[in-house]
Amino acid sequence: MSRNPVDIVTSAMEKYGSGREAIMQMLTDVNRELGYIPEEAIRAIAAAVGVSNAEIYSVLSFYSFFSTEPRGRNIVRLCNTISCRMAGAGDILAAIEDELGIRAGETTPDDRVTLETTSCIGLCDQGPAMLVNDTPHTRLTPDEARRIIAGLQ
Ligand code: FES
C-alpha cells in the first residue's frame, strides 16, 4: 500500500528542508514511491516551499522522467529521432502498439506497460533503439520488440 502523497512530501521536507533546492528531491521521492507525481503532491510541495503550483509544473515539464499520470510497472521508451526512424523505428512502434493494444503515450489497462516515444537516447548507430526500464535494446526488429514486450511482467 503506497503512502499518501502529502505524507511523502512531509517526510521529504524533514529530510531536505523547504528551500527551492529541495523541490527536485521532493519530486524524486514522490516519483520513487508512487511512480508518478499526483496533483496533491504538487500542491503540497508548492505549499511547503512557498511557491506557486505553476512553478512546480514548470519544473515537471522540464524533466521528461516525471509524469503527472499514473504509469505502468514497466516503462518502454522507443527512440523516435531521425536515425532510428530511418532504421525502421516506425515498424517497431507499430509492432509494440499491436502487441500491447495501446498507442504511444498510453498505459495498458492492467498497468503492465507504459509506452512512450522519446528523442535520441544516444544509441543512434545501433537503431532502432529503445529503453525498457532504463535497459537499452538495440538493432530491434519487429519480432524482437514483440518478444521483449511479451516478456514484461
Ligand atoms: S536517433 Fe535513436 S538513439 Fe539516437
Residues whose N, C-alpha, C, O or C-beta is under 5 A from the ligand:
A	BS01	FES	C79 T81 I82 S83 C84 C120 I121 G122 L123 C124 G127 A129
